[in-house]
Amino acid sequence: MGDYTTPRGPTSVATLEMDWKLPVYRGKSNKGKNSFSVQARRALPVGEAVAYIAGDDPRPLLVLRECLTCTGTDDALLTRGADNEKTFLMSRWFHCVKLPPDVLEENHPFHNLFPGKKPGHLFVAEPNGKLRLDLNGEQSRTELWGVMNKLLAARYEKKPGPEKSMKALLKILDQFDVIDDKITEVRRKIDKAIEKDGMRSRKLKKLEAELAKLNTARAESMKRAVATSKLELRKHAKTPDTAGNPADKQG
């Protein structure tokens, strides 16, 4: 997968967006007959923290710690100025979780996910916390893809498999770009026809039919993208047990 000099069209860009979840821990409350108290904030044991952010999602975890010193929230994951399409495509088979900078505070519920004096910026792991692989945020694309591939291989069946699906998705992205370019051109022609002859322009009916056909083609390509993205989890991959309340996922 090489670098691209031509920017992707709007449909491809939307398809490549990462689906980040932002879990917020809801601690248990103690209700008395005449009183109500909220449990003090504390760092959860690693197992509980992992189970909480994993929730009922059986996909492998990709957990990113936001950093106040990074120029962008995803700098620890994405290589600036490089082709990150493979990273975006691979991310659809992960449960992507983004945690705030204050996760480093000792009493943050998810603090133990990033312990030590020099905590990493991100890690990938099975939803039960096993096979965890950490990265410091300065890794190369090859290193990042390497650890992501290890989790995908451990979690998903080989056929069709992520690699084959990614190749198919890239072809669909190219189709999106061609269709988007044609849609832009047809809309330009419609505007020009209206500007010249008004809404009674003889060209309008034909152009609008062409536009409808292109929109249908884009919708069909989107259906293929969704179908191609569906991979089968290995039989041993079970939904993890959750600890406490399910994560409050936003995004």
Buried (B, 14 or more C-beta within 10 A) or exposed (E): EEEEEEEBBEBBBEBBEBEBBBBEBBBEEEEEEEEEEEEEEEBBEBEBBBBBBBBEBBBBBBBBBBBEEBEEBBBBBBBEEEBBBBBBBBBBBBBBBBBBBEBBEEEBBBBBBBEEEEBBBBBBBBBBBEBBBBBEBEBEBEEBBEBBBBBBBBBBEEEBBBEEBBEBBBEBBBBBBBBBEBBEEBEEBBEEBBEEEEEEBEBBEEBEEBBEEBEEBBEEBBEBBEEBBEBEBEEEBEEBEBBBEBBEBEE
